[in-house]
Amino acid sequence: MAPSAEPKSFLQHRIVRPRALPVPSRSVKSRVWLTMFAFATVYAMIATRLVMLGLAETGEASAYISAQDSIAAARPDLVDRNGEILATDIKTASLYAEPRKIIDVDEAIEGLSSVFPDLRNPTVRKRLASDAGFIWLKRELTPGQRQKIHDLGIPGIGFLEENRRFYPGGPTASHVTGIVNVDNEGIAGMELAVDRAWLRDLQAAGFASEEALEPVKLSIDLRAQHVVRDEVRQAMERYKAIAGVGIVLDIKTGEVIAMSSLPDFDPNDRSDALDKDKLNRATAGVYEMGSVFKGFTVAMALDSGKVTVEDSFDATRPIRAGGRTINDFHGKNRILSVPEIFIYSSNIGTVKMMLAAGIEEQQSFLKRVGLTSKLDTELPEIATPLLPKRWRELEAMTISFGHGISVTPMQTAVAAAALLNGGRLIPPTFFPRDQATAEALAEQVVTKRTSAVMRYLFRLNVLSGSGRRAEVPGYLVGGKTGTAEKIENGRYVSNKRRNSFLSAFPMDEPRYVVLVVLDEPKPEREGIGATAGLNAAPTAGAIIRRIAPMLGVLPKFGEGGDTISISY
C-alpha cells in the first residue's frame, strides 16, 4: 500500500520567484546622467561664486586693514623742561572710498567736490571708477568737513580716525620740535630725533600704543624760548633785518635753553616749513661770524703761553699780506694792550697775537673747541663748517678775526661756553642733563686761568667797549660784538653785514651764554651806523633782562657789583 502523502506545511509550499524588472533603455540612462551633470554644474557654479565673493571680501578687508595699519601712529608728547606741552597728538578723521561699493561715480564726485573742489579731477574719477577695494581721498579733515561729507550719505565713502600732530605754541619752538609728515612720522627737528633714537623700533615691534608712550622732555624752557623769539622778532622789525638767530645755552650742562631762528614756520602747517628762507640758521646754516672770533684768537694766544694779558702789540700801521691790506675799523693807531685789542676789536692787534702763537697752534685750538668739525648733538639739522682749502698765513690772519671760516651760530655758542666755564667743552644737548653727567662728558680744552682772563675781558668789553648797550644792571653781562661783511659773487659787500653779539651772564660765575645774530640790519635812524654794538648787543641785553629772573639768576648790586677780578 503506498504510503499516504503527508500534508504540506506552509514552509513546504513552492516559492514563487518575482518576475524580473525590465532593463532600462539607453535613452533613459542618458537622461539620468544629464540630470546628474546639470545638478553638479549648478552646485559647482554656486561654490565658485561663493569662493569669489569670499576672496573679494577678503581683499576688501585686507585693503581696509592695510589702511588701518598705515594711518598715523601714536607719538609721545614733547614737553619743555617744566612739563609744558610743545607737541601732542589729537584725533582727526581721514576720508576714504571703497570704489566697488560706489553706485554712481559721477554723483559721488559731485558731492565730494562740493566740500573739496580739488577732488573734481580725472584722476580721482578714474580711481573711484576702478575695481579697487580701498583708496584714500583726504587726510586730516576738520570736524566741519567731516560733518559735511557725512551729511551727503554717499555709499562707499567712509572715515578712519587717526592721530594728527598738534603744536600748541605754533611757531614758538618750531625749529626745535621740528615737524611730522601726514603719517605722523618725524621728518625734522626733535620729532625726527625721537623717531631715530627709539620710536621707529618700538612701533615696528608693535609696542607703541598711546597708553605706553611717556612724554619726552626737552631741555627747552618755553618761557625763555618765547622771550628769545620775541626779542629777535622785534629787533628784525626795528633794524629791518632779513633774518635773526637767538640762542641761550647753559654753560655748566650744555643744555639748550632756547633756540630761535627767524623767519620761522608754523609746524601745524607743514607746507610752511618748505620755504627755503625759513631754514634753521642756528644749526643748519654756516656763516662767517666776524669779530666774535677774536675771543677765540685771544684765548688761543693766552692758552699757548706765548702771550700774556699784560702784553702789548703795535697797531699803528695796517698789515699787508698776500696782496691784501688788513686794517682796523676804528683804529687807535698806537700800541695796544691785550685788553685794548679786545675791547677796541683791533684786527691788526688780533692778527699779531695769532702770529705770536703760530698757525699750527691756531688750527689745534679751533679743533679743540669744536669749530672745525660738525657739531655733535641730537638735532638732525646740523651743518658742517666751511674751512679754507689751504690754511696758509693769509688764511690764518683772516680767520683770527672771523673771516675765511664759516661755522654755525650754535657751534660759536658752545665754544664760547668752554672759554667761560673754566675751560671745559661740553657737547650741547636738547634733552635735560644734570651737572654730574655734563662733567663726565666735558673735555678740558683751555686752562682755568685762560678762562678767568676771558671772563674778565668779556665783562670789560660791556663796561668800556663795543658791548656797552648790552649792560643789564645787576647781572654782570659780558660779551663780544661781531660785524661781518657778507659775500656776494665771491666778494665782500660793504653795505650788507651779519651782526652778532656773543654774551654771557653773570660773569663772576657764568650760568648762561646768549648769542644774537642779525642778518643785514639797517640803521635804527638816519645818521647812525648799523654795527653789532648798536643792534645785536642791545637785543642780547633785552633777552637777558627778561629771562634772568625766569631762570633763577639773582641780580647783584652794591660795591664791587659791576666788576670782576681774575681769579681761578
C-alpha positions as CSV (number, residue, x, y, z in Angstrom):
1,M,0.0,0.0,0.0
2,A,1.5,3.3,-1.0
3,P,2.3,5.4,1.9
4,S,-0.1,8.1,2.4
5,A,1.2,11.6,1.5
6,E,2.0,13.8,4.4
7,P,0.2,17.1,4.5
8,K,2.4,20.0,3.3
9,S,3.3,22.8,5.7
10,F,3.3,26.4,4.6
11,L,7.1,26.2,4.5
12,Q,7.0,23.4,2.0
13,H,4.9,25.3,-0.4
14,R,6.7,26.3,-3.6
15,I,8.4,29.6,-3.5
16,V,7.2,31.7,-6.3
17,R,10.1,33.9,-7.7
18,P,9.3,37.5,-8.6
19,R,9.3,38.5,-12.2
20,A,12.5,40.3,-13.3
21,L,12.3,44.1,-13.9
22,P,12.7,45.3,-17.4
23,V,16.2,46.6,-18.3
24,P,16.1,50.4,-18.9
25,S,16.8,51.5,-22.4
26,R,19.9,53.5,-23.4
27,S,17.9,56.8,-23.7
28,V,16.7,56.5,-20.2
29,K,20.3,56.2,-18.9
30,S,21.4,59.3,-20.8
31,R,18.6,61.4,-19.3
32,V,19.7,60.3,-15.8
33,W,23.4,61.2,-16.4
34,L,22.3,64.5,-17.9
35,T,20.3,65.4,-14.9
36,M,23.1,64.5,-12.5
37,F,25.6,66.6,-14.6
38,A,23.2,69.5,-14.5
39,F,22.9,69.4,-10.7
40,A,26.7,69.1,-10.4
41,T,27.3,72.0,-12.6
42,V,24.8,74.2,-10.7
43,Y,26.5,73.3,-7.4
44,A,29.9,73.9,-8.9
45,M,28.9,77.4,-10.1
46,I,27.4,78.2,-6.7
47,A,30.6,77.1,-4.9
48,T,32.8,79.1,-7.3
49,R,30.7,82.2,-6.8
50,L,30.9,81.8,-3.0
51,V,34.7,81.4,-3.2
52,M,35.0,84.5,-5.4
53,L,32.8,86.5,-3.1
54,G,34.9,85.3,-0.2
55,L,38.1,86.3,-1.9
56,A,36.7,89.7,-2.8
57,E,35.6,90.3,0.8
58,T,39.0,89.2,2.0
59,G,40.6,91.6,-0.5
60,E,38.5,94.4,0.7
61,A,39.1,93.5,4.3
62,S,42.8,93.3,3.6
63,A,42.8,96.7,1.9
64,Y,40.9,98.2,4.9
65,I,43.2,96.5,7.4
66,S,46.2,97.8,5.4
67,A,44.8,101.3,5.5
68,Q,44.2,101.0,9.3
69,D,47.8,99.9,9.7
70,S,49.1,102.8,7.6
71,I,47.2,105.5,9.5
72,A,49.1,107.9,11.7
73,A,50.6,106.0,14.7
74,A,50.6,107.5,18.2
75,R,53.6,109.6,19.2
76,P,54.8,110.7,22.7
77,D,54.1,114.3,23.7
78,L,57.1,116.6,23.5
79,V,57.3,118.8,26.7
80,D,59.7,121.5,27.8
81,R,61.8,121.2,30.9
82,N,58.9,122.3,33.1
83,G,56.4,119.9,31.6
84,E,54.7,122.5,29.3
85,I,53.4,120.8,26.1
86,L,55.3,121.5,22.9
87,A,53.8,118.9,20.7
88,T,50.9,116.4,21.2
89,D,48.6,114.1,19.3
90,I,44.9,114.9,18.6
91,K,42.3,112.7,17.0
92,T,41.3,113.6,13.4
93,A,39.3,111.9,10.6
94,S,40.6,110.9,7.2
95,L,38.3,110.3,4.2
96,Y,38.4,107.1,2.2
97,A,36.4,105.4,-0.6
98,E,35.6,101.8,-1.4
99,P,35.1,102.0,-5.2
100,R,33.4,98.6,-5.5
101,K,30.6,99.9,-3.4
102,I,30.1,103.2,-5.1
103,I,26.8,103.1,-7.1
104,D,27.1,106.3,-9.2
105,V,30.7,107.7,-9.6
106,D,29.6,111.0,-11.1
107,E,27.2,111.6,-8.2
108,A,29.9,110.7,-5.7
109,I,32.3,113.2,-7.3
110,E,29.7,115.9,-7.5
111,G,29.0,115.5,-3.8
112,L,32.7,115.2,-2.7
113,S,33.8,118.2,-4.8
114,S,31.2,120.4,-3.1
115,V,33.3,120.1,0.0
116,F,36.7,119.5,-1.6
117,P,36.8,121.2,-5.0
118,D,40.2,119.7,-5.8
119,L,38.6,116.2,-5.9
120,R,36.9,117.1,-9.1
121,N,39.6,115.9,-11.5
122,P,40.1,113.0,-14.0
123,T,42.5,111.1,-11.7
124,V,40.0,110.9,-8.8
125,R,37.2,109.9,-11.1
126,K,39.4,107.1,-12.6
127,R,40.2,105.8,-9.1
128,L,36.6,105.9,-8.0
129,A,35.5,104.0,-11.1
130,S,38.1,101.3,-10.6
131,D,37.7,97.9,-9.0
132,A,39.9,98.9,-6.0
133,G,38.9,97.8,-2.6
134,F,40.2,100.9,-0.8
135,I,41.6,104.3,-1.6
136,W,42.5,107.4,0.4
137,L,40.7,110.6,-0.7
138,K,41.7,113.2,2.0
139,R,43.8,113.0,5.2
140,E,43.3,115.1,8.4
141,L,39.8,116.5,7.9
142,T,38.4,119.2,10.2
143,P,35.2,118.4,12.2
144,G,33.2,120.7,9.9
145,Q,34.5,119.0,6.7
146,R,33.7,115.5,8.1
147,Q,30.2,116.5,9.0
148,K,29.5,117.9,5.5
149,I,30.7,114.7,3.9
150,H,28.8,112.6,6.3
151,D,25.6,114.5,5.6
152,L,25.9,113.7,1.9
153,G,25.4,110.0,2.6
154,I,27.4,108.7,-0.4
155,P,27.6,104.9,-0.5
156,G,31.2,103.6,-0.4
157,I,32.5,106.7,1.3
158,G,33.8,106.5,4.9
159,F,36.1,107.8,7.6
160,L,39.0,106.4,9.5
161,E,40.1,108.1,12.8
162,E,43.8,108.7,13.1
163,N,46.4,110.8,15.1
164,R,47.4,114.2,14.0
165,R,50.3,116.2,15.5
166,F,49.4,119.5,17.1
167,Y,51.8,122.2,18.3
168,P,50.0,124.5,20.8
169,G,52.7,127.2,20.6
170,G,52.6,127.3,16.8
171,P,56.0,128.7,15.6
172,T,57.4,129.5,19.0
173,A,59.8,126.5,19.1
174,S,59.3,125.2,15.5
175,H,63.0,124.7,14.7
176,V,63.5,122.7,17.9
177,T,60.4,120.5,17.8
178,G,60.5,120.0,14.0
179,I,57.6,118.5,12.2
180,V,56.0,115.2,11.2
181,N,54.5,114.0,7.9
182,V,50.9,113.1,7.2
183,D,51.5,109.6,8.7
184,N,52.7,111.2,11.9
185,E,56.3,110.3,11.3
186,G,59.1,112.7,12.3
187,I,60.8,114.4,9.4
188,A,62.7,117.2,11.1
189,G,63.8,118.5,14.4
190,M,63.4,116.6,17.7
191,E,60.4,114.8,16.2
192,L,62.8,113.1,13.8
193,A,65.5,112.7,16.5
194,V,63.0,110.8,18.7
195,D,62.0,108.5,15.8
196,R,65.6,107.7,15.0
197,A,66.5,107.1,18.6
198,W,63.8,104.6,19.6
199,L,60.2,105.3,18.4
200,R,60.5,103.7,15.0
201,D,61.8,100.5,16.5
202,L,59.1,100.5,19.2
203,Q,56.4,101.0,16.6
204,A,57.9,98.2,14.4
205,A,57.8,95.9,17.3
206,G,54.1,96.8,18.0
207,F,54.7,98.3,21.4
208,A,53.9,101.9,20.6
209,S,50.4,102.2,22.0
210,E,49.1,105.6,23.1
211,E,48.9,104.4,26.7
212,A,52.5,103.2,26.8
213,L,54.2,106.4,25.5
214,E,55.6,108.6,28.2
215,P,56.2,112.3,27.3
216,V,59.6,113.2,26.0
217,K,61.1,116.1,28.0
218,L,63.3,118.5,26.2
219,S,65.9,121.0,27.7
220,I,64.0,124.0,26.2
221,D,62.4,126.4,28.7
222,L,59.2,127.5,26.9
223,R,59.2,130.9,28.8
224,A,62.8,131.7,27.7
225,Q,62.1,130.4,24.2
226,H,59.2,132.8,23.9
227,V,61.3,135.7,25.1
228,V,64.2,134.9,22.7
229,R,61.9,134.7,19.7
230,D,60.0,137.8,20.7
231,E,63.1,139.9,21.1
232,V,64.7,138.7,17.9
233,R,61.5,139.4,16.1
234,Q,61.3,142.9,17.5
235,A,64.9,143.5,16.6
236,M,64.3,142.4,13.0
237,E,61.5,144.9,12.7
238,R,63.4,147.7,14.4
239,Y,66.5,147.3,12.4
240,K,64.8,146.0,9.2
241,A,66.9,142.8,9.2
242,I,66.1,139.9,6.9
243,A,66.8,137.2,9.4
244,G,67.8,136.6,13.0
245,V,69.0,134.0,15.5
246,G,68.8,133.8,19.2
247,I,70.4,131.1,21.4
248,V,70.5,130.6,25.2
249,L,72.9,127.8,26.4
250,D,73.5,126.5,29.9
251,I,77.3,126.9,30.4
252,K,77.5,124.2,33.1
253,T,75.5,121.5,31.5
254,G,75.4,122.2,27.7
255,E,71.6,122.2,27.7
256,V,70.0,124.4,25.0
257,I,67.5,126.5,27.0
258,A,66.2,128.4,24.0
259,M,66.9,128.5,20.2
260,S,65.1,130.6,17.7
261,S,65.7,131.2,14.0
262,L,63.6,133.8,12.2
263,P,61.9,133.7,9.8
264,D,60.4,130.5,11.2
265,F,57.3,128.5,10.4
266,D,54.1,127.1,12.0
267,P,54.6,123.3,12.4
268,N,50.8,122.9,12.3
269,D,51.1,123.8,8.5
270,R,53.7,121.5,7.0
271,S,53.8,123.4,3.7
272,D,55.0,126.5,5.6
273,A,58.2,124.6,6.5
274,L,59.3,124.1,2.9
275,D,60.2,127.8,2.4
276,K,64.0,128.0,1.9
277,D,64.1,131.2,3.8
278,K,62.8,129.5,6.9
279,L,65.7,127.1,7.4
280,N,67.2,126.7,10.9
281,R,70.0,129.2,10.7
282,A,71.1,128.4,14.3
283,T,72.4,124.9,13.5
284,A,71.8,124.3,9.8
285,G,73.5,127.4,8.4
286,V,77.2,128.3,8.5
287,Y,78.4,131.9,8.5
288,E,81.5,134.0,9.0
289,M,81.0,135.2,12.5
290,G,83.3,138.2,12.3
291,S,84.8,139.7,15.3
292,V,83.3,137.4,17.9
293,F,86.1,135.1,16.6
294,K,88.6,137.4,18.2
295,G,87.6,136.0,21.6
296,F,88.8,132.6,20.4
297,T,92.0,134.1,19.0
298,V,92.8,135.9,22.3
299,A,92.0,132.7,24.3
300,M,94.2,130.6,21.9
301,A,97.1,133.1,22.2
302,L,96.9,133.2,26.0
303,D,96.5,129.4,26.3
304,S,99.6,128.9,24.2
305,G,101.7,130.5,26.9
306,K,103.3,132.7,24.2
307,V,101.1,135.7,25.0
308,T,100.0,137.1,28.4
309,V,97.3,139.5,29.3
310,E,100.0,142.1,30.2
311,D,101.5,142.1,26.7
312,S,101.0,144.8,24.1
313,F,101.1,144.8,20.2
314,D,101.8,147.6,17.7
315,A,98.6,148.5,15.9
316,T,99.9,151.7,14.3
317,R,100.1,150.5,10.8
318,P,98.0,148.2,8.6
319,I,99.3,144.7,7.7
320,R,100.0,143.8,4.1
321,A,99.8,140.1,3.3
322,G,99.0,138.1,0.1
323,G,98.1,141.3,-1.8
324,R,95.6,142.3,0.8
325,T,95.5,145.0,3.4
326,I,94.3,144.3,7.0
327,N,93.2,147.5,8.8
328,D,91.1,148.4,11.8
329,F,87.6,149.7,11.5
330,H,88.1,152.5,14.1
331,G,91.8,152.3,14.5
332,K,93.6,153.8,17.5
333,N,96.9,154.0,15.5
334,R,99.0,153.1,18.5
335,I,100.4,150.3,20.6
336,L,97.5,148.4,22.2
337,S,97.4,146.1,25.3
338,V,95.7,142.7,25.0
339,P,92.6,144.0,26.8
340,E,92.5,147.1,24.5
341,I,92.9,144.9,21.4
342,F,89.8,143.0,22.6
343,I,87.6,145.9,23.6
344,Y,88.5,148.1,20.6
345,S,88.2,145.0,18.3
346,S,91.5,145.6,16.6
347,N,92.1,143.4,13.6
348,I,95.8,144.4,13.5
349,G,96.4,143.5,17.1
350,T,94.4,140.3,16.8
351,V,96.4,139.1,13.8
352,K,99.7,139.9,15.6
353,M,98.5,137.9,18.7
354,M,97.7,135.0,16.4
355,L,101.1,135.2,14.7
356,A,102.8,135.2,18.1
357,A,101.1,131.9,18.9
358,G,101.5,130.4,15.5
359,I,99.4,128.9,12.7
360,E,99.6,125.4,14.0
361,E,98.5,126.5,17.4
362,Q,95.5,128.2,15.8
363,Q,94.5,125.1,13.9
364,S,94.9,122.9,17.0
365,F,93.0,125.3,19.2
366,L,90.0,125.7,16.9
367,K,89.8,122.0,16.6
368,R,89.9,121.5,20.4
369,V,86.9,123.9,20.9
370,G,84.9,122.2,18.2
371,L,84.9,124.9,15.5
372,T,86.4,122.8,12.7
373,S,84.1,119.8,12.8
374,K,80.4,119.0,12.7
375,L,78.6,119.6,16.0
376,D,77.6,116.5,17.9
377,T,74.1,116.8,19.2
378,E,70.6,115.2,18.9
379,L,69.1,117.7,16.5
380,P,69.3,116.3,12.9
381,E,69.7,119.6,11.1
382,I,73.4,120.2,11.7
383,A,75.7,121.8,9.1
384,T,79.4,121.1,8.7
385,P,81.8,124.1,9.0
386,L,83.4,125.5,5.9
387,L,87.2,125.7,6.2
388,P,89.8,127.2,3.9
389,K,91.2,124.8,1.3
390,R,94.6,125.9,2.2
391,W,95.4,127.1,5.7
392,R,98.3,129.4,4.9
393,E,99.4,132.6,6.6
394,L,96.9,134.9,4.9
395,E,94.0,132.5,5.7
396,A,95.2,132.2,9.3
397,M,95.3,136.0,9.6
398,T,91.7,136.5,8.3
399,I,90.4,133.6,10.4
400,S,91.8,135.2,13.5
401,F,89.2,138.0,13.2
402,G,86.4,135.8,11.8
403,H,86.7,135.8,8.1
404,G,87.6,132.8,5.9
405,I,85.9,130.2,8.1
406,S,82.2,129.6,8.4
407,V,80.6,127.9,11.4
408,T,77.1,127.6,12.8
409,P,75.9,130.0,15.5
410,M,75.3,127.1,17.8
411,Q,79.0,126.0,17.5
412,T,80.0,129.5,18.3
413,A,77.9,129.5,21.5
414,V,79.2,126.0,22.6
415,A,82.8,127.1,22.0
416,A,82.2,130.3,24.0
417,A,80.8,128.3,26.9
418,A,84.1,126.4,27.0
419,L,86.0,129.7,27.3
420,L,84.0,130.9,30.2
421,N,83.1,127.9,32.3
422,G,86.6,127.0,33.4
423,G,87.8,125.7,30.1
424,R,85.6,122.6,29.6
425,L,84.0,121.8,26.3
426,I,80.6,120.2,26.9
427,P,78.6,118.8,24.0
428,P,75.3,120.6,23.6
429,T,72.0,118.7,24.2
430,F,68.3,119.3,23.6
431,F,67.5,116.9,26.4
432,P,67.7,117.6,30.2
433,R,71.1,116.9,31.6
434,D,72.4,117.3,35.2
435,Q,75.8,118.8,36.0
436,A,77.4,115.5,37.1
437,T,76.6,114.0,33.7
438,A,77.9,117.1,31.9
439,E,81.2,116.9,33.9
440,A,81.6,113.3,32.8
441,L,81.3,114.3,29.2
442,A,83.3,117.5,29.5
443,E,86.8,117.8,27.9
444,Q,89.3,120.4,29.2
445,V,90.3,122.5,26.2
446,V,91.7,125.6,27.9
447,T,93.3,126.3,31.3
448,K,91.3,127.7,34.1
449,R,93.5,130.7,34.1
450,T,92.7,131.4,30.4
451,S,89.0,131.0,31.2
452,A,89.3,133.5,34.1
453,V,91.0,136.1,31.8
454,M,88.3,135.6,29.2
455,R,85.6,136.3,31.7
456,Y,87.4,139.5,32.7
457,L,87.8,140.6,29.1
458,F,84.1,139.8,28.2
459,R,82.9,141.9,31.2
460,L,85.4,144.7,30.4
461,N,84.0,144.9,26.8
462,V,80.5,145.6,28.2
463,L,81.7,148.1,30.7
464,S,84.1,150.0,28.4
465,G,84.0,148.6,24.9
466,S,81.6,147.9,22.0
467,G,79.2,145.9,24.1
468,R,78.0,148.7,26.4
469,R,74.4,148.6,25.1
470,A,74.1,145.0,26.4
471,E,74.5,146.0,30.0
472,V,71.8,144.9,32.4
473,P,72.2,146.3,35.9
474,G,72.8,143.7,38.5
475,Y,73.6,140.8,36.1
476,L,77.3,141.4,35.2
477,V,76.8,140.9,31.5
478,G,79.9,140.2,29.4
479,G,80.2,139.9,25.6
480,K,81.9,140.4,22.3
481,T,80.5,142.1,19.2
482,G,81.0,140.9,15.6
483,T,80.2,142.7,12.4
484,A,81.0,140.6,9.3
485,E,80.6,141.8,5.7
486,K,78.6,139.4,3.6
487,I,80.0,137.7,0.5
488,E,78.2,138.1,-2.9
489,N,79.6,136.7,-6.1
490,G,82.8,135.9,-4.3
491,R,83.4,139.4,-3.0
492,Y,82.7,141.1,0.3
493,V,79.9,143.7,0.2
494,S,80.4,146.6,2.4
495,N,76.7,147.6,2.7
496,K,75.5,144.1,3.7
497,R,76.5,142.8,7.1
498,R,75.8,140.0,9.5
499,N,76.0,141.3,13.1
500,S,76.3,139.2,16.2
501,F,76.8,139.6,19.9
502,L,78.2,136.7,21.9
503,S,77.5,137.2,25.6
504,A,77.2,135.5,28.9
505,F,76.0,136.3,32.4
506,P,76.7,136.7,35.3
507,M,80.5,137.0,34.5
508,D,81.7,136.4,38.1
509,E,80.2,132.8,37.8
510,P,78.7,132.4,34.3
511,R,75.5,130.5,34.0
512,Y,74.2,131.1,30.5
513,V,75.6,132.0,27.1
514,V,73.4,134.3,25.0
515,L,74.1,134.7,21.3
516,V,72.2,137.0,19.0
517,V,72.8,137.2,15.2
518,L,71.0,139.7,12.9
519,D,71.3,139.4,9.1
520,E,71.6,142.7,7.2
521,P,70.3,145.1,9.9
522,K,69.8,148.7,8.9
523,P,70.5,151.8,10.9
524,E,67.7,152.4,13.5
525,R,67.6,156.0,12.4
526,E,69.3,158.3,9.9
527,G,72.8,159.5,10.9
528,I,73.9,156.5,12.9
529,G,75.6,153.2,11.9
530,A,74.4,149.6,11.9
531,T,77.2,147.9,13.7
532,A,76.6,145.0,16.1
533,G,77.1,147.2,19.1
534,L,74.1,149.3,18.0
535,N,71.7,146.4,17.3
536,A,72.8,142.9,18.3
537,A,74.2,144.0,21.7
538,P,71.0,145.7,22.9
539,T,68.9,142.8,21.7
540,A,71.0,140.4,23.8
541,G,70.7,142.7,26.8
542,A,66.9,142.8,26.4
543,I,66.8,139.0,26.3
544,I,69.0,138.7,29.5
545,R,66.8,141.3,31.3
546,R,63.7,139.2,30.7
547,I,65.0,135.7,31.1
548,A,67.3,136.1,34.1
549,P,64.5,136.1,36.7
550,M,62.8,133.2,35.0
551,L,66.0,131.1,35.2
552,G,66.5,131.9,38.8
553,V,69.6,134.2,38.4
554,L,69.5,136.8,41.2
555,P,70.9,140.3,40.5
556,K,73.9,141.6,42.4
557,F,74.1,145.2,43.5
558,G,76.3,147.2,45.7
559,E,80.0,147.9,46.0
560,G,82.1,145.9,43.5
561,G,79.0,144.5,41.9
562,D,79.8,145.9,38.4
563,T,83.3,144.4,38.1
564,I,85.0,141.1,38.4
565,S,88.6,140.1,39.2
566,I,90.7,137.5,37.5
567,S,90.6,134.5,39.8
568,Y,90.9,130.8,39.2
